[in-house]
Amino acid sequence: MTTERPTVAFITLGCKVNQYDSDAMRAVLDYGGMRVCDDREKADVYIINTCAVTAEAERKSRQAVGRILKLDPEAEIYVCGCASQNNFSQFARDGVKFISGTKGKLALAEELVKKYCGEYDGFFDKIVAADFDTARKYEEFKGTLTMRTRHFVKVQDGCNNFCSYCIVPYLRGRSRSRSVSGVLREIETAETTAREIVLTGINLSAYGKDIGTSLADLLVTLQNCSARLRLGSLEVGVIDQAFLEAAKGVKAFCPHFHLSLQSGDDGVLKNMNRHYTAEEYFEKTELIRKYFPGAAITTDVIVGYPTETESAFENSLEFCKRVRFADMHVFPYSSRKGTVAGKLPVLPPDVVSERLAAMMELKRELSTEYRLQQLGKSVQVLFETKEDGLWCGHTPNYVKVYSMAGERNLLLDVVPTALYGDGVRV
């Protein structure tokens, strides 16, 4: 461990909210004098921000600790996030200096600054965009420190839905929204450097319900945002004319709607405690296409839920074909202790594997169909990274584009001419 300006690296698993929380901690550490490095660099200190949405996510969180200790037994590791909130003991091992949960992440960052850099005059007192207590509760300050091209802004946390399969509400707490003024101040700062801003939350669609406003109202206030504006995952209930008109009014709105589905069978949806029918969901996708022709509508689908019969799975498969999703995130059901569904017997692994393969095949077919529709059309791409010698970025409707020409954080109009890998190529 070096005694001067220690380096710290983050390993962040899971959702965009976790990514934002890591960015908030980075800002505190950087302000306090620590050197924040890329997670591929060797560091003195590692902060692992864990995920617990599935058993696999928890396993990967544990693996991250083991991988670091194998590469550098002298590394100092700090663990936080949903997996450690769910089960503290799974991370208790030599080399792990501190374990916390979903709360107090910024306080942890402050303590690290005090420990490794000595004198510290307080991050919040200097650059918060709200009162002290609000800043600690929502990370509501003028800016985060991100390693990505796209800038995430967390506007909401927690969830009141309590879907039968989901453990997240028990770990993140009740739904709570940031103030509109706090969100605007952070976005104003982000606009000075970011070409794209992503609004995110554990249940983004619930934004404003606890403070007398709504996500549609927030979009109205952001109509002149100079950066491209993208939304994180949405619940279908938020889609109505007022919401879509507000989105249509945003100067550089990205027409990509990730609408969580989980199943296309009404019986399974009811068992999951999802508050819509398949037909209601379909009507909302048609409404989106009325306002945004050619929009990318993507989704999450769980296969192998405990009450999913063969006919229910076929209903789900046919429904996804009917909607014509641009892409799907497909997951096998993961039993989570402490949830309603966690008490149910799981389906045989071979049945789940067979259904997973069928839904994944449909995912590939639908993705190919949507990407073919993008060929020959001029699109604006925000280039982000390089892969195998090609620059990669995304269009407003989140199609991945590969190109020989490009540059990090460059917006460029291009015309894709062919399918390539998981995207299209210029």
C-alpha positions in Angstrom: 0.0 0.0 0.0 1.4 3.3 -1.1 1.4 6.2 1.4 0.9 9.0 -1.2 -2.2 9.5 -3.2 -3.5 5.9 -3.3 -5.2 4.6 -6.4 -8.7 3.1 -6.2 -10.5 1.0 -8.8 -14.2 0.2 -9.0 -15.8 -3.1 -10.0 -19.5 -2.5 -10.5 -22.0 -5.2 -11.2 -25.6 -4.9 -12.1 -27.8 -2.1 -13.1 -27.3 1.6 -14.2 -28.2 2.7 -10.7 -25.2 0.8 -9.3 -23.1 2.4 -12.0 -24.3 5.8 -10.9 -23.7 5.1 -7.3 -20.1 4.1 -8.2 -19.7 7.4 -10.1 -20.9 9.3 -7.0 -18.3 7.5 -4.9 -15.6 8.3 -7.5 -16.4 12.0 -7.3 -15.9 12.0 -3.5 -12.6 10.0 -3.8 -11.3 12.2 -6.6 -12.2 15.4 -4.7 -10.5 14.1 -1.6 -7.2 13.4 -3.3 -7.3 9.7 -4.2 -6.4 8.7 -7.8 -9.4 7.0 -9.4 -8.2 4.5 -12.1 -9.8 2.2 -14.6 -10.7 -1.2 -13.3 -8.2 -2.8 -15.6 -5.3 -1.0 -13.9 -3.6 -2.3 -10.7 -4.8 -0.3 -7.7 -4.2 0.0 -4.0 -7.8 -0.1 -3.1 -10.8 -1.8 -4.8 -14.4 -1.0 -4.2 -16.8 -3.8 -5.4 -20.3 -2.5 -5.8 -22.3 -5.8 -5.9 -25.6 -7.0 -7.4 -28.2 -9.5 -6.1 -30.9 -9.4 -8.8 -30.2 -13.1 -9.5 -28.2 -15.9 -7.8 -25.7 -15.6 -10.8 -25.2 -11.9 -10.1 -24.3 -12.7 -6.4 -21.9 -15.4 -7.6 -20.2 -13.0 -9.9 -19.9 -10.5 -7.0 -18.2 -13.1 -4.9 -16.0 -14.1 -7.8 -14.9 -10.5 -8.2 -13.4 -10.5 -4.6 -11.6 -13.8 -5.3 -10.2 -12.6 -8.6 -8.7 -9.5 -7.0 -7.2 -11.4 -4.1 -5.7 -13.9 -6.5 -4.0 -11.2 -8.6 -3.0 -9.1 -5.7 -3.1 -10.6 -2.2 -2.1 -7.3 -0.7 -5.0 -5.4 -2.2 -7.5 -3.7 0.2 -11.1 -4.5 -0.7 -14.3 -2.7 0.3 -17.6 -4.3 -0.6 -21.0 -2.6 -0.8 -24.2 -2.9 -2.7 -27.2 -5.2 -3.0 -25.5 -8.6 -2.7 -23.7 -7.6 0.6 -27.0 -6.1 1.8 -28.7 -9.4 1.1 -26.0 -11.6 2.7 -23.1 -9.9 4.5 -21.3 -13.2 5.4 -20.6 -14.3 1.9 -18.0 -11.6 1.6 -16.4 -12.0 5.0 -12.9 -13.2 4.2 -9.2 -12.2 4.6 -8.4 -9.2 2.5 -11.9 -7.7 2.7 -11.5 -4.7 5.0 -15.1 -3.5 5.2 -18.5 -4.6 4.1 -21.6 -2.4 3.8 -24.9 -2.6 2.0 -26.9 -0.3 -0.3 -26.8 2.7 2.0 -24.0 4.9 3.2 -21.9 4.5 0.0 -20.8 8.1 0.0 -20.0 8.0 3.7 -17.8 5.0 2.9 -16.0 7.1 0.2 -15.5 9.9 2.7 -14.0 7.6 5.3 -11.6 6.1 2.7 -10.4 9.7 1.9 -9.8 10.4 5.6 -8.0 7.1 6.0 -5.7 7.2 3.0 -5.3 11.0 2.4 -5.5 12.4 5.9 -7.0 15.9 6.2 -10.4 16.3 4.4 -12.5 19.4 4.3 -15.7 17.7 3.2 -17.0 16.9 -0.2 -20.7 17.8 0.5 -19.9 21.2 2.1 -18.1 22.3 -1.1 -20.1 21.1 -4.1 -23.5 19.8 -3.1 -26.5 21.1 -5.0 -28.9 20.7 -2.1 -28.9 20.7 1.7 -26.4 18.4 3.5 -29.0 15.7 4.5 -30.5 15.5 1.0 -27.1 15.2 -0.6 -26.3 12.2 1.5 -29.6 10.6 0.9 -29.7 11.0 -2.9 -26.2 11.8 -4.0 -27.7 15.1 -5.0 -24.7 17.2 -5.9 -23.5 19.0 -9.0 -21.7 16.1 -10.7 -20.4 12.6 -10.6 -17.1 11.2 -12.0 -17.7 8.7 -14.8 -15.4 6.5 -16.8 -18.1 6.2 -19.5 -19.1 8.3 -22.5 -22.8 8.3 -21.6 -23.5 10.1 -18.3 -26.0 8.4 -15.9 -28.2 10.6 -13.7 -30.1 8.7 -10.9 -33.4 10.4 -10.4 -35.2 7.7 -8.3 -34.3 4.9 -6.0 -36.2 2.0 -4.4 -39.3 0.2 -5.5 -42.8 -0.4 -4.1 -43.9 -3.0 -6.7 -42.8 -6.2 -4.9 -43.0 -8.5 -7.9 -43.1 -12.0 -6.7 -39.7 -13.0 -8.0 -37.8 -9.8 -7.1 -35.6 -9.2 -4.0 -34.6 -5.7 -5.0 -37.4 -3.8 -3.0 -36.2 -5.6 0.2 -32.6 -4.4 -0.4 -33.2 -0.9 -1.9 -36.2 0.2 0.2 -39.3 2.1 -0.7 -39.5 4.3 -3.8 -38.2 7.8 -3.4 -37.6 10.6 -5.9 -35.0 13.3 -6.2 -36.2 16.9 -6.4 -36.7 18.3 -9.9 -34.3 21.2 -9.0 -31.6 18.8 -7.9 -31.9 16.7 -11.1 -31.8 19.9 -13.3 -28.7 21.1 -11.5 -26.8 17.8 -12.1 -27.9 17.7 -15.7 -26.8 21.2 -16.3 -23.3 20.2 -15.1 -23.3 17.0 -17.1 -24.3 18.8 -20.3 -21.0 20.7 -20.3 -19.1 17.5 -21.1 -21.6 14.7 -21.9 -23.0 14.1 -25.4 -25.6 11.7 -23.9 -27.4 11.7 -20.6 -29.3 8.6 -19.3 -32.0 9.1 -16.7 -32.1 6.0 -14.5 -33.7 4.6 -11.3 -34.6 1.3 -9.7 -38.2 2.0 -10.8 -37.8 5.0 -13.1 -41.5 5.0 -14.0 -42.4 5.8 -10.3 -40.4 9.0 -10.5 -42.3 11.9 -8.8 -45.2 10.0 -7.3 -43.9 10.7 -3.8 -43.2 14.4 -4.4 -46.2 15.5 -6.5 -44.8 15.3 -10.0 -44.1 12.6 -12.7 -41.6 11.4 -15.2 -43.6 13.2 -17.9 -43.4 16.4 -16.0 -39.6 16.0 -15.6 -39.3 15.4 -19.4 -41.1 18.7 -20.0 -38.5 20.5 -17.9 -35.7 18.9 -20.0 -37.0 19.8 -23.4 -34.1 22.0 -24.2 -31.4 19.6 -22.9 -28.4 20.0 -25.3 -27.2 16.4 -24.9 -29.0 13.4 -26.3 -31.5 12.2 -23.6 -32.1 8.5 -23.0 -34.4 6.8 -20.5 -33.5 3.7 -18.5 -35.8 0.7 -18.0 -39.5 1.6 -17.8 -42.7 -0.1 -16.5 -45.4 -0.2 -19.2 -47.9 1.6 -16.9 -46.0 4.9 -17.4 -46.8 4.9 -21.2 -49.6 7.2 -22.0 -50.3 10.2 -24.3 -49.0 12.8 -21.8 -45.7 10.9 -21.3 -45.1 10.3 -25.1 -46.0 13.9 -25.9 -43.5 15.1 -23.3 -40.8 12.7 -24.7 -41.6 13.9 -28.2 -40.9 17.5 -27.1 -37.4 16.8 -25.9 -35.0 18.2 -28.4 -32.6 15.2 -28.6 -34.8 12.4 -27.2 -33.5 8.9 -27.9 -36.4 6.8 -29.2 -35.4 3.6 -27.3 -38.0 2.3 -24.9 -36.9 -0.6 -22.7 -40.3 -1.9 -21.4 -40.0 -4.7 -18.8 -42.3 -7.5 -19.8 -41.1 -10.7 -18.0 -43.8 -12.9 -19.5 -46.4 -12.8 -22.3 -48.8 -15.0 -20.5 -51.6 -13.4 -18.4 -51.6 -16.2 -15.8 -47.9 -16.0 -15.2 -48.0 -12.2 -15.1 -50.6 -12.4 -12.4 -48.5 -14.9 -10.4 -45.6 -12.6 -10.8 -47.6 -9.7 -9.4 -47.2 -7.7 -12.6 -50.0 -5.2 -12.9 -51.0 -5.5 -16.5 -52.2 -8.0 -19.1 -50.4 -9.0 -22.3 -53.0 -7.1 -24.3 -52.6 -4.0 -22.3 -48.9 -4.2 -22.8 -49.3 -4.6 -26.6 -51.6 -1.6 -26.8 -48.9 0.5 -25.2 -46.2 -0.6 -27.7 -48.6 0.3 -30.5 -49.0 3.8 -28.9 -45.3 4.2 -28.8 -45.0 3.4 -32.5 -47.7 5.9 -33.2 -45.6 8.7 -31.7 -42.2 7.3 -32.6 -42.3 5.2 -35.9 -39.2 3.0 -36.0 -38.5 3.3 -32.2 -36.6 0.5 -30.7 -38.8 -1.4 -28.1 -36.7 -3.8 -26.1 -37.6 -5.8 -23.0 -36.7 -8.3 -20.3 -38.2 -11.8 -20.4 -37.9 -14.5 -17.6 -38.3 -18.1 -18.7 -39.0 -21.0 -16.4 -41.0 -19.1 -13.7 -42.3 -21.8 -11.3 -45.9 -21.5 -12.5 -45.0 -21.3 -16.2 -46.6 -24.3 -18.0 -45.7 -25.4 -21.5 -48.7 -23.6 -22.9 -47.9 -20.4 -20.9 -44.4 -20.5 -22.3 -45.8 -20.8 -25.8 -48.1 -17.9 -25.1 -45.0 -15.8 -24.1 -43.1 -16.9 -27.1 -45.9 -15.9 -29.5 -46.5 -12.6 -27.7 -42.9 -11.6 -28.2 -43.2 -12.4 -31.9 -46.3 -10.3 -32.1 -44.7 -7.2 -30.4 -41.6 -7.5 -32.7 -39.1 -6.4 -30.1 -35.9 -4.9 -31.4 -34.0 -6.9 -28.8 -34.7 -8.9 -25.6 -32.8 -9.6 -22.4 -33.7 -13.2 -21.7 -33.0 -14.8 -18.3 -33.8 -18.1 -16.7 -35.8 -17.7 -13.5 -33.6 -17.4 -10.4 -35.2 -18.3 -7.1 -34.5 -15.6 -4.5 -34.9 -16.5 -0.8 -37.2 -14.0 0.9 -39.5 -13.4 -2.1 -43.0 -14.9 -2.6 -41.8 -17.0 -5.6 -38.8 -18.2 -3.6 -41.2 -20.5 -1.7 -42.3 -22.3 -4.8 -40.7 -25.4 -6.3 -38.6 -24.7 -9.3 -39.0 -26.3 -12.7 -36.7 -29.1 -13.9 -33.4 -27.6 -15.2 -33.8 -29.4 -18.6 -37.2 -27.8 -19.1 -35.8 -24.3 -18.3 -32.8 -24.9 -20.6 -35.0 -25.9 -23.5 -37.3 -22.9 -23.1 -34.3 -20.6 -22.7 -32.8 -21.9 -26.0 -36.1 -21.3 -27.8 -36.5 -17.7 -26.5 -32.9 -16.9 -27.2 -33.4 -18.1 -30.8 -36.4 -15.7 -31.1 -34.3 -12.9 -29.6 -31.7 -13.4 -32.4 -34.4 -13.5 -35.1 -36.0 -10.3 -33.9 -32.7 -8.5 -33.4 -31.6 -9.4 -36.9 -34.9 -8.2 -38.3 -34.7 -4.9 -36.6 -31.1 -4.3 -37.4 -31.8 -5.0 -41.1 -34.3 -2.1 -41.0 -31.4 0.2 -40.1 -29.3 -0.4 -43.2 -29.0 2.3 -45.8 -30.3 5.0 -43.5 -28.3 7.9 -42.1 -28.0 7.7 -38.3 -26.2 9.6 -35.7 -23.7 7.5 -33.6 -22.1 8.4 -30.3 -18.8 6.5 -30.5 -17.6 5.1 -27.2 -15.0 2.3 -27.3 -12.8 0.3 -29.7 -13.3 -3.4 -30.3 -11.1 -5.5 -32.6 -9.8 -2.4 -34.3 -13.2 -0.9 -35.0 -14.9 2.0 -33.2 -18.2 1.2 -31.6 -21.1 3.4 -30.6 -24.8 3.5 -30.5 -27.6 5.2 -32.5 -30.4 7.1 -30.7 -32.5 3.9 -30.9 -29.6 2.0 -29.3 -28.4 0.0 -32.3 -24.7 -0.8 -32.0 -22.6 0.5 -34.9 -19.1 -0.5 -35.9 -16.9 1.8 -38.0 -13.3 2.2 -39.0 -13.7 6.0 -38.5 -14.5 7.2 -35.0 -13.3 8.8 -31.8 -14.3 8.5 -28.2 -17.2 10.9 -27.4 -17.6 11.8 -31.1 -21.1 12.2 -32.6 -21.0 11.3 -36.2 -23.6 10.8 -38.9 -23.0 7.5 -40.7 -24.9 5.1 -43.0 -24.7 1.4 -42.0 -24.5 -1.0 -44.9 -24.3 -4.5 -43.4 -25.0 -6.5 -40.3 -22.0 -7.1 -38.1 -21.8 -9.1 -34.9 -24.4 -7.8 -32.5 -24.9 -4.6 -34.4 -24.4 -3.1 -37.9 -21.3 -1.9 -39.7 -20.5 1.2 -41.8 
